[in-house]
């Protein structure tokens, strides 16, 4: 049998049910792995004592042949998800030692299903970043080191790094403009952003409310199906939650895609894109054709406006959401000469550079005289982008695109160039603006031996087709490469 930390979530759950090993054994193995890989800085807060207690309870249930869909599985939770009694920071200093007195709906669903929570994973501050370098707790390191420290992508870099390094079986993440799929591509893992509204946002610290969506990062497509099935579900506490049943996602994995029409959007071919990414995209087309899919070419003409529209809408919503962090009720508080001075000092001390930049951008585009010129126009563009997809669905069932315009880059290389950093989201933001499900699947290594991903985008509420096409892509790619542990273990 493989080492317990090398198992997929699917295999681990099967082993637990078969009593090949106990939850306490596999949890202890992952705790040891977390400690050995501490230099990756994947966790902000660990909760190992409670994890072992939860594992003990899971073993008691498993001994009786009981337990939920995640019973006994040691998992990681992005530090954007509020967890009762466990420190939640959103990667920022401004929340201080905040310990929620409530559980967010997503993690409550997972605990209902028996997950064992190892701790809270590092992330870009308030999910604002594409490299996991804006965290107040230091950057996360990608386990795919190649002679230098590489970023794992962001904002869910801690989740992606932890899964790639085998220090948790799977992890939760969130995606506002690509923050699940881009880190998955950078780390050779699988990441899905479901349809907007599939997973409740209640109890998840908000960045941009009309774009944020929770999803999992895992090692396989099947593992993502298992995780998402548990995470998702209608929640009356979230006004944007969709009251629609989720199809059996595990059954969709391995389902024939013969006759499925896969669209190739011409606008996703961009100047300066590395030839190896273009070649991988063409290889992906051939793989899906070999599985019986029909390839059709489509146009999404407003794609070129997606990134600027996103970087108006998202900061605008962020400036509104982050107004609540003022040092009055919880978190960091820096006393000033008066109330306004206290606000200013608290927010200047508590927020990092990137968060302050986006608050300023958002406040500007919402200000008098600029709301119509910028924010309203961006929302109109967003509608046009959604209409492009609706027209594409008349010709195809799903789309195939690259996930990112590059592989992982070195820590510090792009941090001081925000425009270049924002371009990392160029292939992913459209799915968020239109509220569509999209998955990144690891497909190959580049010339430097770093992972590259391909993306499947589907119709709203049609996760079934996304999982079927992604599973086919996964089987054809046969991606089995792993980071070399000697490069990052202590």
N, C-alpha and C positions, 0 to 999 in steps of 0.2 A: 504494500500500500504506500502511496505517496505520503510525504510529510503532511501533517495536518494543515499546515499553512499553505501548501501548494494546491489544495483542493479547490474546485469551483464551488460556488454556493450550492448548486444543484447536487453535486457529489457529496458535499458535507451534510446536507439535509438528509440525503439517502443513507449515509453512514450513521447518522444519529438515530434515525428510525430503526435501522437494522441492528443498533446497539454495537456497532463495530468499535465505537469509542463514545465517550460521554461528552456532554456539553462542557463540563468542567475541564476535561482534558484538552479539548480543542480551544476553549477560551484561554486556558493557561498558555497554550502554545502560541497563541496570537499576542498575548500580553508580553511574553518573552521576546517575540519578534518585534513588537513595538519598542521595547526598551533597547534592543540591539540596533534598531534603525532610528534612534533618537535624532541623529544629525540631519535627517531629512526635514525635521521640524514640521511634520505633518499634523501633529496634534497641538492644540492650544491647551486643552484640559483633558486629562485622563481620569477615568472613574473605575479603576481596576477592582477596587474592593467591592463595589456594588455590582460590577460585572460578574464576579465570581459568585456572589449571592444569587444573582439572577440565573446563572448557569446551574446552580444547585437546584433551584426551583424547577427549571426546565427538565433536569434529569429526573426529578420526581414525577413530572407529567409524562415524560417519555417512557418511564418504567411501567406506567399504567396503560401505555398505548394511546395516550392523549397528546394534546399540544396543537399549536397553530402552524400556519404555513411557514413561519420562520423560527420555529421552536428550537432554542438552543444555539442559534447561529450568532457568532460574535461579529458585530457590524460597527461601522463608524458613522457619526452624524455631523454634518457640516454645522459650524457654529453660528449659523443663521436661524436654526430651528430652536425655538424655546423649549427647554426641557426642565420639568419641575425639579427644583432643588439643586440643579446642576448649573454652574456658571455658564452664562451665555453672553458672548462679547461682540458678535458680528465682526470680529477682527479689528475692533476699535477700542481706543482708550476711554471713549466718552461713556461707555456703559459701566465702566469700573468693575466692581465685583457683583454685578447684577445677577441674582439667582431667581428665575421666574417661579411664581407660585402656581403655575399652570403648565400643562403639556400641550404643545401644538398638535393639531389634528393628525398630521402625517406620522409623527413619532408615536402618538397614542395608538394609531392603527397598527403600527409595527410592534409595539409592546403587547397589544392585544394578541398578536400573532406569534408572540414568544421570542422576539429578538433579544439578544444580549448586547447592550450598548457599551462599547469600550471607552468612549469619550467623544469629545467635540473636536472636529477637524479644522485646521487652519484655512484661511480664506483671505481674499482681498477685502480691504475694509469696506463694510456695507455692500459687498459684492461688486465694487467698482474697480475693475481692472481686468487685464487679460494675461497676467503673468504671475499672480500671487506674490507680488513684490510690494503691494501697498498695505499689507497687513501691519498693524501696530506691534505684532509679535514676531516680526522678522519674516523673511521670504521662505517659502517652501522650496525644497530642492527636488528636482526630477530624478528618480532612481536611474534613469537612462543617462548616466554621466558619461561623457566622452572626452576625458582629459580636462574638463572644466565643469563647474556647476551650471546646469541648465534649468530654466524655468519649467514648471509642470503645466503652464497655462493657468487661466483664471476665469472667473473668480474661484471656482471649485478646485483649486490646485491641491489642497490638502487631501480632498477626497480621492482625486485621481492618483496622486502620488502614493497614498496608503494602499489603494487597491493594486496598483502596479507593483508595489514592493511586497505584496503578500502579507501585510500586517493587519488587514481586516478582510473578511470574505467579500464584502461589498460596502457601499457607502451611499448616503443620501447626498444630493447636490441641488443647486438651483440654477436656472438658466433665464437670464433677462435679455441677452443678445448673443448668446453662444457659450455661456459659462459652464455648461455641462459638456457640450460637444467638442469645443476647442481643447479643453484639458484632456478629454478622452483621446483625441487625435494625437496630442503631444506625448501621451504616456502609453500608447498601445492598449488602451482599454475601450470598453463599450459604454456609450453614454446616450441616453434618450431624454429629450424634452417632449413630454406628452402634449396633447391638445390643451390649450389654455382653459383652465377650469376643471381638468381631470383630477388634479390633486389640490386639496384645500390649501389656501394661503393663510388660514387662521393660525396665528401663533408663529408665523415665519416673519422675521424682521424685514420690513418692506424696503425695497429700493425703488422700483418703478412699478406701481400696482397693476397697470394694464398690460405689463410685459412679463413680470415674474412668474415662473412656474417651476415647481419641484419635480425632480426625477432622480433616477439612480445612476451611479457609475459602477460598473461590474467588469468581470473578466470575460463573460460570454453573453451572447444575445439571450440565451435561455435564462441566465441569471438575472438579466434585466427584466425579463417577463415576470419572474418570481417576485422580484422586488417591487415592481410597479403595481402588480396585482394587489399587493399588501398596502402600498402607500396611497393609492388612489381611492376615490369614493366620494359620494355626495356629502356635503357638510352644510347644514342649515346656518351655521355661524359665518359662512363665507358667502356673500351675496353674488359672487362670480362663479360659485361652484356649479358644475353641470350635473343635473339629476338624470343621468343616463347610465345604464349598466355597462360595465367594461367587458368586452369579449374575453374569451379564454385565450390569453396571450401566449401561454405555454403551448397550447395546441396550434397556434399560428406558426410557431417555430418549426421549421422543417416542412411546412405546407408547400405544395407545388405552386410555382409561380408561372406555370405554363399558360400562355395566353395573356398574362398581365402586361399591360402597356406601361413602359418606363420612359418618361420624358427626359430629354437632355436639353436644358435651357441654354440657348446660345450666348446669353449675356453673362454667363459664369466663366467664359473664357476671357481672361484679363491680361493686359499687357504686363510683361515682367514676371508672370507666374513661372516658377521653375519648370523646366521641361519634364523633370521626373514626376511632377504632380499631374501635368497634362497627360503624360504617358500612363500613369496609374488610372486616371479617369477613363482613358480609352480601354485599358485592360478591364476595368470594372464593367464597361459596356459589353465587352466580349464575354465576361463571366456570366452576366445576367442573360445574354442571348443564348449561351450554352445551356441555361436552365429552362429555356423555352419562352423567355420573356420577349415581347416585341418592342423594339426601340423606335421611339418617335421623337422628332425634333420639335421643340416648342419655343415660344418667345415670352419672356417676362420683361417687357420694355421699360418698366419703371424701376428695375433693379438698381440702376445707377444712382437713384435718389434715396435708396434705402438707408445707407449709412448716415448721410447728413440728416435725414428725417429722424432716425433713431437717436442721434446725438443732440436732438432738440427735445424730443418727447421724453426720453429717459431722464436727462438732468432736470427737466421741468417737474416731473413727478417726484424725483428725488428731493428737490428743494422743498417741496411741500411736505413729503413724508418725514424728512429729517428736521423739520422745524420743531418737532416735539422734544428734541434733545437739547434742553436748555439749563440743566443742572438744578432744576427746581424740585423734582420729585425723586429721581434716582440717578445713579451714575456719578461721573465726575462733576465736581462743582469748584469753580475758582472764584473766590470772593473779589468783588470790585468795589468801586466807590459808590455805585448806585445800581439799580436794577439792570439798566441797559449795559453798564460796564461789566456787570457780572455775566450777563448773557454773552457779551463779546469775548470776554476772557475765557469763559468755559468752552465755548465752541471753537475758539482759536487753539486752545490747549488740547481739547478732546478729539477734534477731527484732524486727519492727516491731509497732506497736500492735495492728493487726487480728489478726495471727498470735497474739500473746500473749493477746488476748481469747478467741480460739477454743480455744487450748490450755487456758485456765482453764475455759471452758465444758465442754469435753470431759472434763477431769480430774474436774470436779464430778459430771457425770452418770454417770461410771464408778466413783465412790467408794463405799465401803461405806455401805449404807443408802439410796443413791439409784439404784443400778444397776437394781433391779427397778422402782422408781417412774418412772424416766425412760427409760433406754436400752432396757430390755426392752419397755416399753410402746410406744416408738417403732418397734421392730422388728415388733411385732404390727400396728401401724397400717400399716407398709410392706407387710405381707402382705395386708392388707385393700385397699390401693390397687392392688396387683397383681391381686387377685381382681376388682376393679371393671373393670379393663381386659379380663380374660378374659371377663367377661360381655358387655362391649361388643362384643368380636370375634364374638360369636354373631349380632350384628345388622349389623356393618359390617366393611369391609376396612381402613380407615384413618380417622383423625380430622383435622378441620380446626379450628385454634384461632388466636387471635392469638399472636405470639411474646412480646411484652412489653406491659406496661400503659402504656408511654409511649415517646416518641422520646428521642433523646440529650439529656442535660441538661448544664448548665454545670459545668466543673471546679470542685470545692470546694463545690458547692451541697448535696450530701447526705453528704459524707464524715464529718461529725461526728454523723450520725443513723443509726446502724447498722440500726435496725429498718426505717426507710424504705428504706435501701439494700437490705436483704434482700428487700423486697417486689418488687424487680426480677425475682426468680426465680419469681414466683408461677405462671406458665404453663409453666415449663420443668422444674421439679424432679420432677414426677410421672414423666416418662419415665426419669429417672435412677433413681428409687426402684424402678421396675418393670423396669429394664434394657432399655427399648424403643428402637428407632431413631426419630429425629425430625430434621426438617430445617426450617430457616428460609429462606424465599424472599422477596427484596425485592419489594414489591407496589405501593407508592405513596409519595407525599410528604405530610407533614402540612401544616397551615396555615402553618407556618413554613418550609416547604421542606426538611424533614428526613425521612430514610427511615423507613418502617415495614415490618415483615415479617409474613408469615403462616406458621404452622407446620403441618406435616404430621407426624402421629405414626402409626407402623405397628406391626404385630405383631412380636414377637421373631423375628429372622432373615429378616424379609420386607422387606429394603431395596429389593427390586425394585418393590414397590407404592409405597413412599415416593418413589422416584425417578420412577416413572411419574406419580403424582399431582402431585409437585412440578414436573416438567417441564411438565405441562399448565397448572399455575398460572402458571408463569413465562411461557409463551407468551401466555396470556390477559392477564396484567398488563402485559406489554410494557415492563417497567421498564428505561429506558435512561439515567436521570438520573445525572450525575456531579458530584462536588464541584468547585467552582471553584478551579482551581489558583492563581490569583493571591492567593487568601486564605490560602494556607499555604506556598507556595514562598518560599524565601529570595530 
